[in-house]
Amino acid sequence: MKKVLVVCSSGLGSSFIIEMNAKKILKELNIEAEVNHTDLTSGKTEYADLYIGSQEIISNLIDGKRNVAGLKNLLDKKELTQILQTHLGS
């Protein structure tokens, strides 16, 4: 099963909201994936198939090995849907 990690600076507010939205969207798309949220420091040490967060935060995880997607608008469900389909869809 694919793993999605939603990252924000503190691992509390915005990442939790995005996690809940991502779970709902993945269910609607019939894509099975485990979704969790965390802070940036922990995110650097955890493995995931896809890392999602604000463009400002997620840029800290770009290392050429991680599959990273930055959101322009954290509350835009269409943008989140597109990212999930692009990175996890078949």
Backbone bond lengths (Angstrom), bond angles and torsions (degrees), N, CA, C in turn:
res aa  C-N    CA-C-N  psi(-1)  N-CA   C-N-CA  omega(-1)  CA-C   N-CA-C  phi
1 M - - - 1.458 - - 1.519 109.14 -
2 K 1.306 115.66 138.95 1.463 121.43 179.12 1.526 109.92 -69.86
3 K 1.326 115.30 151.28 1.460 120.95 177.90 1.519 109.25 -121.35
4 V 1.342 115.45 130.04 1.457 122.60 177.49 1.524 107.62 -114.31
5 L 1.309 116.81 132.25 1.455 121.64 178.16 1.524 108.56 -119.79
6 V 1.322 115.39 120.21 1.465 121.43 178.96 1.527 107.30 -96.83
7 V 1.328 116.19 125.42 1.454 121.87 -171.47 1.523 111.24 -117.81
8 C 1.332 116.63 135.16 1.461 121.82 169.20 1.525 108.02 -138.94
9 S 1.304 117.56 175.94 1.466 119.88 -173.54 1.526 112.88 -62.35
10 S 1.330 117.84 -40.79 1.463 120.00 -177.70 1.523 113.68 -105.55
11 G 1.324 117.59 -14.54 1.460 120.54 -179.50 1.510 113.66 76.92
12 L 1.331 116.95 18.62 1.463 119.76 -176.68 1.527 113.22 -117.35
13 G 1.299 117.22 -68.74 1.460 121.50 -169.71 1.506 116.47 -74.43
14 S 1.322 116.37 -79.23 1.462 120.36 -172.15 1.521 111.83 -64.84
15 S 1.330 117.95 -36.95 1.468 118.99 -178.81 1.526 111.29 -65.60
16 F 1.322 117.26 -34.45 1.468 120.25 178.89 1.532 110.63 -67.75
17 I 1.314 116.55 -41.54 1.471 120.63 178.87 1.529 110.36 -63.55
18 I 1.327 116.54 -44.86 1.464 120.38 179.33 1.527 110.16 -65.10
19 E 1.326 117.49 -39.49 1.471 120.84 177.25 1.525 110.68 -57.41
20 M 1.319 116.95 -47.21 1.467 120.70 -178.88 1.533 110.55 -63.45
21 N 1.320 117.17 -43.27 1.465 121.30 177.66 1.527 111.13 -63.34
22 A 1.330 117.02 -42.50 1.464 121.14 -178.99 1.526 110.97 -63.46
23 K 1.318 117.00 -41.98 1.471 120.40 178.79 1.527 110.70 -60.81
24 K 1.314 116.67 -43.72 1.457 121.40 179.75 1.531 110.84 -63.90
25 I 1.325 116.28 -45.24 1.465 121.29 -178.86 1.526 110.63 -65.09
26 L 1.324 117.60 -44.33 1.459 120.85 179.62 1.528 111.49 -61.51
27 K 1.316 116.46 -38.49 1.460 120.40 177.59 1.530 109.79 -63.51
28 E 1.334 116.83 -44.37 1.468 121.24 178.62 1.528 111.75 -62.91
29 L 1.341 116.99 -32.46 1.461 121.96 -179.28 1.531 112.82 -87.66
30 N 1.328 115.94 -2.30 1.471 121.64 -176.75 1.527 112.19 57.50
31 I 1.320 115.65 40.49 1.463 121.85 176.23 1.525 107.35 -110.07
32 E 1.330 116.03 123.04 1.463 119.94 178.86 1.516 110.06 -86.45
33 A 1.312 115.55 124.56 1.460 121.45 177.84 1.520 109.23 -159.57
34 E 1.292 115.44 145.10 1.461 122.11 173.98 1.523 106.87 -87.14
35 V 1.325 117.02 129.94 1.465 120.90 -178.81 1.527 108.64 -122.92
36 N 1.324 115.94 128.29 1.466 122.15 176.83 1.520 108.88 -134.67
37 H 1.329 115.95 164.81 1.461 120.33 176.27 1.522 109.36 -124.36
38 T 1.332 114.85 154.51 1.459 119.56 -177.88 1.524 110.16 -160.04
39 D 1.324 115.66 173.56 1.462 121.04 175.50 1.526 109.31 -87.18
40 L 1.312 116.51 165.01 1.462 122.31 -175.44 1.527 112.25 -59.14
41 T 1.314 117.98 -44.95 1.464 120.72 -177.99 1.518 111.15 -60.82
42 S 1.325 117.32 -46.15 1.467 120.95 178.31 1.521 110.81 -67.37
43 G 1.326 116.45 -37.00 1.458 121.14 -179.95 1.517 112.75 -59.41
44 K 1.320 116.67 -29.81 1.459 120.74 179.61 1.524 112.03 -69.39
45 T 1.335 117.29 -21.01 1.463 120.95 -177.15 1.525 113.04 -106.16
46 E 1.319 118.67 -7.41 1.460 121.77 -178.16 1.521 111.27 -99.79
47 Y 1.340 115.31 144.13 1.457 119.86 176.98 1.525 109.73 -88.31
48 A 1.318 115.99 140.90 1.461 122.16 172.04 1.527 108.02 -151.97
49 D 1.324 115.51 156.03 1.461 120.71 175.26 1.526 110.58 -76.57
50 L 1.347 115.56 -25.19 1.459 121.43 -179.88 1.518 109.73 -149.30
51 Y 1.330 115.76 131.42 1.459 122.29 175.37 1.521 107.44 -109.96
52 I 1.333 116.72 130.39 1.458 122.12 -179.62 1.524 109.08 -125.75
53 G 1.321 116.61 143.85 1.453 121.92 175.23 1.514 109.06 -179.58
54 S 1.318 115.52 -177.07 1.466 119.00 176.72 1.518 108.44 -63.14
55 Q 1.319 116.92 152.09 1.461 120.70 -178.98 1.525 111.80 -57.00
56 E 1.327 116.83 -36.82 1.467 121.24 -178.29 1.527 111.36 -66.73
57 I 1.319 116.51 -43.57 1.471 121.49 -177.25 1.528 110.96 -76.84
58 I 1.315 116.18 -47.89 1.461 120.96 -172.31 1.528 112.10 -66.41
59 S 1.319 117.59 -23.91 1.469 120.43 178.74 1.530 111.19 -60.43
60 N 1.329 117.29 -22.79 1.466 121.70 178.12 1.524 112.55 -71.44
61 L 1.332 117.30 -13.88 1.457 120.69 -178.65 1.530 113.02 -100.02
62 I 1.311 116.87 -4.70 1.458 120.06 -178.91 1.527 109.11 -71.29
63 D 1.331 114.59 117.89 1.462 119.59 179.80 1.533 111.84 -137.83
64 G 1.327 117.47 8.18 1.452 120.97 -179.07 1.517 113.71 86.03
65 K 1.324 116.79 -8.89 1.471 121.32 -179.89 1.528 111.53 -112.43
66 R 1.314 116.72 -33.71 1.468 121.04 -176.74 1.524 111.25 -83.70
67 N 1.319 115.58 145.74 1.459 123.66 173.44 1.535 105.84 -88.94
68 V 1.324 116.86 104.32 1.463 123.07 -170.39 1.527 110.32 -119.47
69 A 1.348 115.71 136.88 1.465 120.66 177.71 1.526 108.94 -133.62
70 G 1.334 115.39 123.24 1.462 121.48 179.56 1.512 111.83 -98.15
71 L 1.310 116.10 134.73 1.465 122.34 177.62 1.524 110.07 -92.56
72 K 1.323 116.11 133.70 1.460 120.57 174.04 1.518 109.97 -77.11
73 N 1.341 116.22 -39.17 1.461 122.67 -179.59 1.524 107.68 -128.62
74 L 1.313 117.34 112.27 1.467 121.89 -174.84 1.522 113.63 -62.32
75 L 1.320 117.77 -23.67 1.462 120.51 -177.05 1.527 113.23 -100.68
76 D 1.329 117.37 3.40 1.461 121.64 -178.29 1.528 109.85 -83.48
77 K 1.330 116.02 102.79 1.464 120.60 -177.41 1.525 112.02 -69.18
78 K 1.326 117.64 -28.60 1.472 119.94 177.47 1.523 110.28 -66.24
79 E 1.327 116.16 -42.71 1.465 120.36 178.40 1.527 110.20 -63.64
80 L 1.322 117.44 -43.70 1.456 122.10 179.11 1.528 110.40 -63.60
81 T 1.322 117.09 -42.13 1.469 121.39 178.11 1.521 110.31 -59.29
82 Q 1.326 116.36 -45.57 1.472 120.77 -179.36 1.527 110.94 -61.42
83 I 1.319 117.40 -42.87 1.469 121.66 179.43 1.523 110.22 -63.07
84 L 1.328 117.13 -45.65 1.462 120.44 -178.90 1.530 111.56 -65.21
85 Q 1.315 116.64 -41.36 1.470 119.85 177.92 1.523 111.53 -64.87
86 T 1.321 116.17 -43.40 1.468 120.90 -178.84 1.525 111.80 -63.49
87 H 1.327 117.38 -43.60 1.451 121.45 -172.93 1.524 114.83 -90.95
88 L 1.338 117.19 -24.93 1.466 119.76 -175.29 1.512 114.90 -120.77
89 G 1.328 116.26 -16.52 1.465 120.34 -178.49 1.513 111.02 -70.60
90 S 1.321 114.83 161.62 1.479 118.02 -178.28 1.503 111.51 -94.96
